[in-house]
């Protein structure tokens, strides 16, 4: 799970489960709205009118690498535990 927000002109993304915090550009910030629902080609088509295709492609690949490294959309380390009160 991620949480994203903007403070002044800085775009911040937090991966809740890993605790990783990322300062990203506007393109990456916007791609994250669609990353889990759309494939890369659809995201490129959707955002190409606003951003250069090359920039969208590059940002998409960076997101993908962060996900593979467990720094974005990481699994909940406690998902298999049952908590009782």
C-alpha positions as CSV (number, residue, x, y, z in Angstrom):
1,X,0.0,0.0,0.0
2,X,1.3,3.5,-0.8
3,X,0.3,6.9,0.4
4,X,1.0,9.9,-1.7
5,X,0.8,13.6,-1.0
6,X,2.2,16.9,-2.1
7,X,3.8,19.5,0.2
8,X,4.3,22.9,-1.5
9,X,6.1,21.8,-4.8
10,X,7.4,18.5,-3.5
11,X,5.6,15.2,-4.4
12,X,6.0,12.5,-1.7
13,X,5.2,8.8,-1.9
14,X,5.4,6.5,1.2
15,X,5.3,2.7,1.0
16,X,3.4,2.0,4.1
17,X,4.6,-1.6,4.6
18,X,8.3,-1.0,4.0
19,X,8.5,2.5,5.4
20,X,10.3,3.7,2.3
21,X,9.8,7.4,1.5
22,X,10.3,8.8,-2.0
23,X,10.4,12.3,-3.3
24,X,9.2,12.0,-7.0
25,X,8.5,14.2,-9.9
26,X,5.0,15.1,-11.1
27,X,5.0,12.5,-13.9
28,X,5.8,9.7,-11.5
29,X,3.3,11.0,-9.0
30,X,0.5,10.9,-11.6
31,X,1.5,7.5,-13.0
32,X,1.0,6.0,-9.6
33,X,-2.7,6.8,-9.9
34,X,-2.9,4.2,-12.7
35,X,0.0,1.9,-12.1
36,X,-1.9,-1.0,-10.5
37,X,-5.0,-0.8,-12.7
38,X,-3.6,-0.2,-16.2
39,X,-0.8,-1.7,-18.3
40,X,2.2,0.3,-19.4
41,X,0.8,1.0,-22.9
42,X,-2.4,2.3,-21.5
43,X,-0.6,4.6,-19.1
44,X,1.6,5.9,-21.9
45,X,-1.5,6.6,-24.1
46,X,-3.3,8.3,-21.2
47,X,-0.5,10.6,-20.1
48,X,1.2,11.3,-23.4
49,X,-0.9,14.4,-24.0
50,X,0.4,15.9,-20.8
51,X,4.0,14.6,-20.6
52,X,6.6,13.5,-23.2
53,X,6.2,9.8,-23.9
54,X,9.9,9.1,-23.1
55,X,9.5,10.7,-19.7
56,X,6.4,8.6,-18.9
57,X,8.2,5.5,-20.1
58,X,11.3,6.3,-17.9
59,X,9.2,7.0,-14.8
60,X,7.2,3.9,-15.3
61,X,10.4,1.8,-15.4
62,X,11.6,3.5,-12.3
63,X,8.4,2.6,-10.5
64,X,8.7,-1.0,-11.7
65,X,12.2,-1.2,-10.4
66,X,11.2,0.2,-7.0
67,X,8.4,-2.3,-6.8
68,X,10.8,-5.2,-7.6
69,X,13.2,-3.9,-4.9
70,X,10.3,-4.0,-2.3
71,X,10.3,-0.2,-1.9
72,X,6.9,0.4,-3.5
73,X,3.8,-1.7,-3.1
74,X,5.6,-4.0,-0.8
75,X,3.7,-6.8,0.9
76,X,2.4,-6.4,4.4
77,X,4.9,-8.2,6.6
78,X,2.1,-8.9,9.2
79,X,-0.6,-10.2,6.7
80,X,-0.3,-13.8,7.9
81,X,-0.6,-13.0,11.6
82,X,-3.8,-13.0,13.5
83,X,-4.1,-10.3,16.2
84,X,-6.4,-10.9,19.2
85,X,-7.3,-8.4,21.8
